[in-house]
Structures are given as C-alpha cells and as structure tokens.
Amino acid sequence: MGGTYKATGINLKSMPLGESDRLLTVLTREFGLIRVVAPGARKHKSSLGGRSGLFVVNQLLIAKGRSLDKITQAESLQSYAGLSQDLKKLTASQYLAELVLFQALSEQPQEELFCLLTEHLNRLEKLPGAATLASLAHATFHLLALAGVAPQVRLCCVTQQLLVPNFADPSWRVGFSAVAGGIVSLAELDQLASLSVTQFKAGDSTIRGQVKRGQSEGRRVIHHSGSVCESAPSYQTARSPKKNAEFHLQLNATELALLQQLSQPDLIQPDGTLAQPQEHPVEQPLPEQIWLSIERILRHYAQYHLDQPIRSAALIDTCFSPLPQPIPSS
C-alpha cells in the first residue's frame, strides 16, 4: 500500500474517538480486517456520518497514518436499512458480525468471508421477520463451515455410521457433542458425557482417536457459492473447564433434520417457508422455539470451537425467548 489506498468494506464495529471522530472496524475484500478513523463522522452535517453506520458497505479511499489510517472519501454501495428497523434482525446481524470478527484476518484478502456475510445480511433483511432465527442459524452454519469447523451432522463423529432422523418414533433421539465435533449415537454420547471436559482435554486415547479419525474422514466445508469441498482434518479440545451440559445434548428427529439441511446454499424461500429435500421433509410451519433450539446448539458449538463468547447471544435470548406466563389468580 502507498500513501493512499482503495478498499471495499463493510462496517462491523464503531466507537467514538476524540471529540467528533469515529473509529471503525471494517471487513474489506482486499485487505481483510482494518481499523480506520472516520474524521468528523459524529458532526451533525458530516458526509461520513451515515457512511460510518453499522453494516454500511462503502467504497473507501484511505490515507495511511502513523498509528491509524484515515478515511478521506467514502461512497456508500449498500446500507441494509431494513436491519435497523427490526430489533430482532438487527440483533441477529450483530451476532453474525461477532462471528466474522472472530475469524477474519488482517492484511490479506477476505473475499469469501466478505461475500458470505453480505449475502446472508441481504437475505436476513429481505426475509419475513418470522424467518429471522432460521436465517441466523443458516448463516451461522455457513460461517462455521468457511472457518473449517462446521459440525458433522450426517455421520456419527465416533463410529462414522449414517444417522437418519426417525419421525415415526416420537421418543427417538440422537446425541450432539461439541467436544466430538457434531452428532453421535446415544451410546457414544453416554461415553463422552461420562468424561468431564477437563478429562477429555487430558486425553482418553481411545475416544480421542475415534473422534479424530471421524472428523478427518467426514468434515466438509460449504462455500458461499454453494459448492462443497473436503477440508483439512480439524480437532480441538477445550482450553478451559466448561459445563458438560452445554456440549453434550440430545436432539429429536426434527432438530437433526434441520441441522442436516443447514448446509444447503438456499434454505429459506422468499415467503419464509423452508425449502427442503424430499428425503426427510419437516412439517411446517415450524414453531419459533425449534429454531431457537437450533441456534443454541450452534451457539454452544461455535463458542467451544472458536473459544470466544458470543455477546450478542444474550440479546437473542431476550428477543426470542417466550415471555413468562402470568400466574393465574386464585
């Protein structure tokens, strides 16, 4: 880069700086994650005021600085105004921004990550409000896939046997383990859950070897274009002790079927209904609580593998959790 450089970027984070400036964290196509100053952006008539808002995509001309670079010109390309008009959609967008900040790199192109985020923000803005949680889960899965840590949702992570949802049996369940990397049979879940996360970190050689082999054979990555390719093996253990209840779960047939469909490039139709294959159709409309369950599964999985708390998740709980029922008077 010379004295000035051009970049196309989306604002992911903003904070006041000095008397009238803003410090922006921007994901750019060309240079990845950058931090730049928007001079005078907090002044009433500043041309950078609206252009420094969250999720605004700008064509930027940036001047190199001694400590921080400064925006000298900005032309807005997209603003996603519909997100700020719906609290649930705005909260979901902030959630996705956090995931992107966890995995974005600096000083190198981030074309795929930029395209994936803007594609899902565009879908989130246009879809009906009732599809917000489904859209969030879909985007989260794809971001995890791009990072190379998407959960395995078709084969048992330990035995590598295909696990198919059984809708005929209301009591049918399958296990899900963030530690193992995705779905597991109930027998294997019991074995994993019998170990604390700290013990797992220390290493049970048999289980560790089984899980590692399973992930190396079965992990896939979904690109923003919808194409699927095999990724390098990935295996992570806990970096600190955590509660087993968050990482060893049981899923019903509907939850597993939805998880298995998240890898599809197009999950939700413009009217908000689920586009799904014929092999395991799910009855619609789906209650919002089902999608909240899917989001929480992916949330705990992402926090475990990215080793970062998703702070916007608390707002998701506030926005989407059902209100407590009033206690009837006697």
MIZAKE-507392 format. One record per residue (C-alpha): residue number from 1; residue in one letter; x, y, z. Coordinates in Angstrom, 2 decimals. Example, Ala and Ser with C-alpha at 12.3 -4.5 7.8 and 13.67 -1.06 7.14 Angstrom:
(1,a,(12.30,-4.50,7.80)),
(2,s,(13.67,-1.06,7.14)),
***
This chain:
(1,m,(0.00,0.00,0.00)),
(2,g,(1.24,3.53,-0.77)),
(3,g,(0.21,6.83,0.81)),
(4,t,(-3.43,6.15,-0.03)),
(5,y,(-5.29,3.00,-0.98)),
(6,k,(-8.78,1.93,-2.05)),
(7,a,(-10.88,-0.76,-0.43)),
(8,t,(-14.45,-2.03,-0.44)),
(9,g,(-15.58,-2.80,3.07)),
(10,i,(-18.49,-3.31,5.45)),
(11,n,(-18.54,-1.64,8.87)),
(12,l,(-18.71,-4.24,11.64)),
(13,k,(-17.88,-2.16,14.71)),
(14,s,(-17.95,1.53,15.59)),
(15,m,(-16.86,3.54,18.60)),
(16,p,(-16.42,7.26,19.37)),
(17,l,(-12.91,8.67,19.06)),
(18,g,(-11.91,12.11,20.27)),
(19,e,(-14.41,14.95,20.08)),
(20,s,(-16.04,14.19,16.74)),
(21,d,(-14.39,11.18,15.05)),
(22,r,(-15.34,7.53,14.89)),
(23,l,(-13.06,4.50,14.96)),
(24,l,(-14.40,1.83,12.61)),
(25,t,(-13.57,-1.85,12.31)),
(26,v,(-14.16,-2.73,8.68)),
(27,l,(-14.08,-6.05,6.84)),
(28,t,(-12.65,-5.35,3.38)),
(29,r,(-12.43,-7.55,0.34)),
(30,e,(-8.86,-6.56,-0.42)),
(31,f,(-7.10,-6.25,2.96)),
(32,g,(-9.25,-8.19,5.40)),
(33,l,(-9.99,-6.59,8.76)),
(34,i,(-8.84,-3.00,9.16)),
(35,r,(-9.32,-0.26,11.79)),
(36,v,(-9.71,3.21,10.37)),
(37,v,(-10.73,6.67,11.58)),
(38,a,(-13.76,8.40,10.08)),
(39,p,(-12.78,12.06,10.74)),
(40,g,(-15.64,14.27,11.93)),
(41,a,(-18.19,11.48,11.46)),
(42,r,(-20.04,12.50,14.65)),
(43,k,(-20.55,16.09,13.49)),
(44,h,(-24.13,16.96,12.58)),
(45,k,(-23.56,17.61,8.86)),
(46,s,(-20.64,15.26,8.26)),
(47,s,(-20.64,13.43,4.95)),
(48,l,(-19.19,10.42,6.77)),
(49,g,(-21.96,10.31,9.38)),
(50,g,(-24.29,7.89,7.62)),
(51,r,(-21.43,6.12,5.88)),
(52,s,(-19.90,5.14,9.24)),
(53,g,(-23.03,3.29,10.41)),
(54,l,(-23.07,-0.43,11.15)),
(55,f,(-23.38,-2.78,8.16)),
(56,v,(-22.90,0.00,5.61)),
(57,v,(-20.82,-1.14,2.63)),
(58,n,(-18.55,1.60,1.28)),
(59,q,(-16.05,2.12,-1.48)),
(60,l,(-13.29,3.76,0.55)),
(61,l,(-10.25,5.90,-0.18)),
(62,i,(-7.98,5.65,2.84)),
(63,a,(-4.86,7.62,3.75)),
(64,k,(-2.06,5.85,5.60)),
(65,g,(-1.36,7.25,9.05)),
(66,r,(1.40,6.84,11.61)),
(67,s,(-0.80,4.87,14.00)),
(68,l,(-4.27,4.77,12.43)),
(69,d,(-5.32,5.16,8.81)),
(70,k,(-8.00,7.73,7.95)),
(71,i,(-10.90,7.67,5.53)),
(72,t,(-10.64,10.56,3.08)),
(73,q,(-13.52,9.59,0.79)),
(74,a,(-16.41,7.13,1.08)),
(75,e,(-19.11,6.17,-1.39)),
(76,s,(-21.92,4.01,0.01)),
(77,l,(-22.78,0.91,-2.02)),
(78,q,(-25.25,-0.80,0.35)),
(79,s,(-26.72,0.13,3.72)),
(80,y,(-29.13,-2.71,4.76)),
(81,a,(-31.51,-0.13,6.18)),
(82,g,(-34.14,-2.80,6.86)),
(83,l,(-31.98,-4.39,9.54)),
(84,s,(-32.03,-1.31,11.77)),
(85,q,(-35.83,-1.12,11.52)),
(86,d,(-36.33,-4.54,13.13)),
(87,l,(-34.78,-5.21,16.55)),
(88,k,(-34.67,-8.99,16.04)),
(89,k,(-32.99,-8.68,12.64)),
(90,l,(-30.52,-6.11,13.99)),
(91,t,(-29.62,-8.40,16.89)),
(92,a,(-29.12,-11.35,14.52)),
(93,s,(-26.89,-9.17,12.33)),
(94,q,(-24.74,-8.19,15.31)),
(95,y,(-24.43,-11.88,16.19)),
(96,l,(-23.12,-12.64,12.69)),
(97,a,(-20.75,-9.68,12.86)),
(98,e,(-19.22,-11.13,16.03)),
(99,l,(-18.64,-14.48,14.34)),
(100,v,(-16.97,-12.71,11.42)),
(101,l,(-14.73,-10.69,13.75)),
(102,f,(-13.61,-13.93,15.41)),
(103,q,(-12.40,-15.44,12.14)),
(104,a,(-11.47,-12.51,9.90)),
(105,l,(-7.77,-11.99,9.16)),
(106,s,(-5.90,-8.73,8.61)),
(107,e,(-3.55,-7.71,5.82)),
(108,q,(-4.79,-10.31,3.38)),
(109,p,(-7.85,-10.61,1.11)),
(110,q,(-11.07,-11.87,2.69)),
(111,e,(-13.20,-12.13,-0.43)),
(112,e,(-15.11,-15.28,0.56)),
(113,l,(-15.87,-14.08,4.07)),
(114,f,(-16.98,-10.66,2.79)),
(115,c,(-19.28,-12.22,0.18)),
(116,l,(-20.72,-14.76,2.60)),
(117,l,(-21.55,-12.12,5.23)),
(118,t,(-23.12,-9.65,2.79)),
(119,e,(-25.11,-12.44,1.12)),
(120,h,(-26.65,-13.53,4.42)),
(121,l,(-27.27,-9.95,5.59)),
(122,n,(-29.12,-9.35,2.33)),
(123,r,(-31.25,-12.46,2.90)),
(124,l,(-31.90,-11.52,6.52)),
(125,e,(-33.07,-8.05,5.51)),
(126,k,(-35.47,-9.31,2.82)),
(127,l,(-36.98,-12.35,4.54)),
(128,p,(-40.09,-12.07,6.74)),
(129,g,(-39.42,-11.36,10.41)),
(130,a,(-40.69,-14.83,11.35)),
(131,a,(-37.74,-16.35,9.48)),
(132,t,(-35.07,-14.39,11.40)),
(133,l,(-33.93,-17.27,13.63)),
(134,a,(-33.86,-19.72,10.72)),
(135,s,(-31.81,-17.24,8.70)),
(136,l,(-29.44,-16.74,11.64)),
(137,a,(-28.91,-20.49,12.06)),
(138,h,(-28.32,-20.91,8.32)),
(139,a,(-25.74,-18.10,8.24)),
(140,t,(-24.01,-19.33,11.41)),
(141,f,(-23.56,-22.81,9.96)),
(142,h,(-22.07,-21.41,6.75)),
(143,l,(-19.66,-19.15,8.64)),
(144,l,(-18.52,-22.12,10.71)),
(145,a,(-18.09,-24.11,7.50)),
(146,l,(-15.95,-21.39,5.95)),
(147,a,(-13.81,-21.38,9.10)),
(148,g,(-13.38,-25.16,8.73)),
(149,v,(-15.15,-26.09,11.96)),
(150,a,(-18.73,-26.81,10.90)),
(151,p,(-20.31,-29.62,12.93)),
(152,q,(-20.68,-33.02,11.34)),
(153,v,(-24.43,-33.59,11.04)),
(154,r,(-24.88,-36.74,8.95)),
(155,l,(-22.41,-39.31,10.27)),
(156,c,(-21.69,-40.23,13.86)),
(157,c,(-18.42,-38.48,14.74)),
(158,v,(-17.15,-41.61,16.51)),
(159,t,(-18.45,-44.59,14.52)),
(160,q,(-18.89,-42.83,11.13)),
(161,q,(-22.31,-44.51,10.75)),
(162,l,(-25.06,-42.60,8.95)),
(163,l,(-27.64,-41.23,11.40)),
(164,v,(-31.11,-40.70,9.90)),
(165,p,(-33.91,-38.89,11.78)),
(166,n,(-36.76,-41.21,12.70)),
(167,f,(-40.03,-39.26,12.66)),
(168,a,(-42.12,-42.40,13.25)),
(169,d,(-40.87,-42.70,16.85)),
(170,p,(-41.69,-39.62,18.98)),
(171,s,(-39.13,-40.71,21.58)),
(172,w,(-36.28,-41.13,19.07)),
(173,r,(-33.16,-39.15,19.97)),
(174,v,(-29.60,-38.68,18.74)),
(175,g,(-26.66,-37.18,20.56)),
(176,f,(-24.80,-33.97,19.75)),
(177,s,(-21.36,-33.27,21.21)),
(178,a,(-19.42,-30.07,20.64)),
(179,v,(-16.39,-31.86,22.03)),
(180,a,(-16.66,-34.65,19.44)),
(181,g,(-17.49,-32.26,16.61)),
(182,g,(-21.15,-32.96,15.85)),
(183,i,(-23.73,-35.71,16.07)),
(184,v,(-23.05,-39.02,17.82)),
(185,s,(-25.14,-42.06,18.62)),
(186,l,(-26.67,-42.11,22.10)),
(187,a,(-24.32,-44.90,23.21)),
(188,e,(-21.28,-42.85,22.22)),
(189,l,(-22.81,-39.72,23.79)),
(190,d,(-23.08,-41.51,27.12)),
(191,q,(-19.42,-42.43,26.90)),
(192,l,(-18.38,-38.87,26.05)),
(193,a,(-20.60,-37.32,28.70)),
(194,s,(-19.08,-39.58,31.34)),
(195,l,(-15.87,-37.60,30.97)),
(196,s,(-15.57,-34.03,32.15)),
(197,v,(-14.26,-31.57,29.58)),
(198,t,(-11.06,-31.32,31.61)),
(199,q,(-10.62,-35.10,31.47)),
(200,f,(-11.28,-35.06,27.75)),
(201,k,(-8.61,-32.38,27.39)),
(202,a,(-6.16,-34.50,29.35)),
(203,g,(-6.97,-37.26,26.89)),
(204,d,(-8.82,-40.52,26.76)),
(205,s,(-6.77,-42.05,23.97)),
(206,t,(-9.49,-44.36,22.64)),
(207,i,(-12.22,-41.72,22.33)),
(208,r,(-9.81,-39.05,21.17)),
(209,g,(-8.51,-41.34,18.43)),
(210,q,(-12.03,-42.30,17.33)),
(211,v,(-13.20,-38.71,17.17)),
(212,k,(-10.08,-37.56,15.36)),
(213,r,(-10.47,-40.31,12.75)),
(214,g,(-14.15,-39.49,12.34)),
(215,q,(-13.55,-35.79,11.75)),
(216,s,(-10.70,-36.39,9.33)),
(217,e,(-12.97,-38.65,7.27)),
(218,g,(-16.19,-36.67,7.39)),
(219,r,(-15.63,-32.90,7.70)),
(220,r,(-16.89,-30.74,4.83)),
(221,v,(-16.86,-27.04,4.05)),
(222,i,(-19.63,-25.14,2.27)),
(223,h,(-18.51,-22.09,0.29)),
(224,h,(-20.75,-19.06,-0.20)),
(225,s,(-21.37,-20.14,-3.78)),
(226,g,(-23.00,-23.32,-2.51)),
(227,s,(-20.21,-25.64,-3.60)),
(228,v,(-18.95,-28.21,-1.14)),
(229,c,(-15.38,-29.40,-0.74)),
(230,e,(-13.45,-31.52,1.70)),
(231,s,(-11.46,-29.62,4.30)),
(232,a,(-8.37,-30.48,6.26)),
(233,p,(-8.93,-32.51,9.45)),
(234,s,(-9.83,-30.40,12.43)),
(235,y,(-9.74,-31.39,16.07)),
(236,q,(-9.86,-29.14,19.10)),
(237,t,(-10.10,-29.75,22.79)),
(238,a,(-11.32,-27.43,25.48)),
(239,r,(-8.96,-24.68,26.55)),
(240,s,(-10.66,-24.30,29.90)),
(241,p,(-13.08,-26.36,32.02)),
(242,k,(-16.70,-25.89,30.95)),
(243,k,(-20.04,-27.39,31.84)),
(244,n,(-20.77,-30.67,30.12)),
(245,a,(-24.47,-29.81,29.83)),
(246,e,(-23.66,-27.18,27.18)),
(247,f,(-21.67,-29.58,25.00)),
(248,h,(-23.39,-32.97,25.25)),
(249,l,(-27.02,-32.75,24.14)),
(250,q,(-29.83,-34.90,22.81)),
(251,l,(-31.71,-33.91,19.65)),
(252,n,(-35.08,-35.10,18.38)),
(253,a,(-35.80,-36.04,14.76)),
(254,t,(-36.90,-32.55,13.71)),
(255,e,(-33.83,-30.88,15.19)),
(256,l,(-31.50,-33.32,13.44)),
(257,a,(-33.32,-32.90,10.12)),
(258,l,(-32.98,-29.12,10.35)),
(259,l,(-29.29,-29.33,11.22)),
(260,q,(-28.74,-31.58,8.21)),
(261,q,(-30.41,-29.04,5.93)),
(262,l,(-28.32,-26.05,7.07)),
(263,s,(-25.52,-26.96,4.66)),
(264,q,(-27.79,-26.24,1.68)),
(265,p,(-26.99,-22.99,-0.18)),
(266,d,(-30.68,-21.98,-0.15)),
(267,l,(-32.66,-22.93,2.95)),
(268,i,(-35.49,-20.40,3.21)),
(269,q,(-37.85,-19.34,0.44)),
(270,p,(-38.87,-15.69,-0.05)),
(271,d,(-42.17,-16.31,1.79)),
(272,g,(-40.26,-17.57,4.84)),
(273,t,(-41.08,-21.28,4.42)),
(274,l,(-38.40,-23.94,4.46)),
(275,a,(-37.05,-25.23,1.16)),
(276,q,(-36.26,-28.84,1.93)),
(277,p,(-35.35,-32.09,0.16)),
(278,q,(-37.92,-34.83,-0.26)),
(279,e,(-35.93,-37.42,1.70)),
(280,h,(-36.75,-36.08,5.18)),
(281,p,(-39.49,-33.43,4.88)),
(282,v,(-40.31,-31.46,8.01)),
(283,e,(-43.85,-30.44,8.80)),
(284,q,(-44.44,-26.70,8.52)),
(285,p,(-44.94,-24.11,9.87)),
(286,l,(-42.20,-24.70,12.41)),
(287,p,(-42.57,-23.09,15.85)),
(288,e,(-40.01,-20.41,16.66)),
(289,q,(-38.84,-22.44,19.66)),
(290,i,(-37.46,-25.13,17.33)),
(291,w,(-35.21,-22.59,15.62)),
(292,l,(-34.22,-21.12,18.99)),
(293,s,(-33.10,-24.63,19.99)),
(294,i,(-31.06,-24.96,16.78)),
(295,e,(-29.47,-21.54,17.37)),
(296,r,(-28.45,-22.50,20.91)),
(297,i,(-26.91,-25.77,19.70)),
(298,l,(-24.83,-23.87,17.14)),
(299,r,(-24.06,-21.14,19.69)),
(300,h,(-22.51,-23.52,22.22)),
(301,y,(-20.70,-25.33,19.42)),
(302,a,(-19.27,-22.08,17.99)),
(303,q,(-18.23,-20.75,21.38)),
(304,y,(-16.44,-24.02,22.12)),
(305,h,(-14.55,-24.25,18.83)),
(306,l,(-13.82,-20.53,18.38)),
(307,d,(-13.04,-20.18,22.10)),
(308,q,(-14.91,-16.87,22.25)),
(309,p,(-18.19,-15.86,23.92)),
(310,i,(-20.86,-14.55,21.55)),
(311,r,(-22.01,-11.49,23.48)),
(312,s,(-24.98,-10.80,21.21)),
(313,a,(-26.39,-14.20,22.16)),
(314,a,(-27.79,-12.67,25.36)),
(315,l,(-29.82,-10.27,23.21)),
(316,i,(-31.05,-13.19,21.11)),
(317,d,(-32.37,-14.79,24.30)),
(318,t,(-34.08,-11.54,25.27)),
(319,c,(-35.65,-11.01,21.84)),
(320,f,(-36.80,-14.56,21.14)),
(321,s,(-37.36,-16.35,24.43)),
(322,p,(-41.06,-16.74,25.22)),
(323,l,(-42.48,-14.37,27.80)),
(324,p,(-43.28,-15.97,31.17)),
(325,q,(-46.94,-16.85,31.54)),
(326,p,(-48.81,-14.87,34.21)),
(327,i,(-49.68,-16.79,37.35)),
(328,p,(-53.46,-17.17,37.46)),
(329,s,(-55.07,-15.51,40.47)),
(330,s,(-56.78,-17.82,42.91)),
***
